[in-house]
C-alpha cells in the first residue's frame, strides 16, 4: 500500500475566491476534497479573528480540506445566492453541495471539531484507516519492519494519529526496542496521553521491562510455591515469568490467587499488576474482561 506523503502547497489549500472562479475553486474542487468557504470583509472585526485560526486549522489538516476566502463586498452575487446575512459566515461543500457551516467567530477547538466532522463525513480518513489495518496485519504476521515503515508513513500524514502511534510503539516492543517504543509514546498529544490505545502500550512496556529475563525462572518459582504456597514474592514473580511467555491468562490466575491470599501484600502489588495487565490487553480482550470480572467479585465479596 502506498501513501502520498507529499504535503500540498499552502497555495493549493487556501485561495482567494471570486465569482469567476467559484465554480472551479469550490463546486468542482469539492468533488475531490471538502472545500470550506469563508465569507468575510475588510471592515469585519470578527473576520480578522476567525480567518487566521481557520487557515491554521486547514493547514493542519494537510490536504484533507481546502479553504476559499470570499470577500463579500467584491462578490455580492455569491453571498446573496447563499443567503449570507452576516459575517463571518462559513460554508462547507462536499460533492458540489453545501453540507455544513457556521456564523461568527469560533474557538480553535470548535473549528477543529468542525473540520474533523467534515473529513469523517466525506470519508477523508478512509485511506489512513486502510493503511492502519494493513500495518496491524503486518505486525500480527511478524513483518515488523514493514509494520514500522507503514505506521511511520501514516504518522507522516497525521502525526497525532493515536492508532498509528500505538501501532508503531507496539512494533518496537515486538522488535525488543523498548526505548524507541517509549519515545514514540512521548509523541502523543497531551490531550490523548490517557487514550486507552496509549495507556495500553505504556502498560505493555512496563510489563516487558519488569518481566525481562523472568521466563527462565518459571520452573524454580513453581517449585518454591510447592514448598511454600504462602511465598507471595514467588507467586508474584511467577506471574511476571508467565507474562514474559505471553501467558497472560496464567499470569492473571497467579495474581488473583495472590490477591485472594493477601490483598494488601507489598502495597496491594497484586491488584496493581493485574490492572497493568488488563490495560496492556486492551478493553476488547476476553481474557482481560474475564480477569476484571473475577477481580471485581473478589473485591466486593
QUISULRA-V472267 format. One record per helix or strand. SS is the DSSP state (H for helix, E for strand). FROM is the first residue (numbers start at 1). LEN is the number of residues. If there is no record, write none. Layout:
ss:SS from:FROM len:LEN
ss:SS from:FROM len:LEN
This chain:
ss:H from:10 len:4
ss:E from:14 len:3
ss:H from:22 len:10
ss:E from:34 len:7
ss:H from:45 len:16
ss:E from:65 len:7
ss:H from:76 len:6
ss:E from:89 len:6
ss:E from:97 len:7
ss:H from:108 len:14
ss:H from:126 len:15
ss:H from:144 len:14
ss:H from:162 len:13
ss:H from:178 len:8
ss:H from:190 len:3
ss:H from:196 len:15
ss:H from:215 len:13
ss:H from:232 len:13
ss:H from:248 len:14
ss:H from:265 len:17
ss:H from:286 len:14
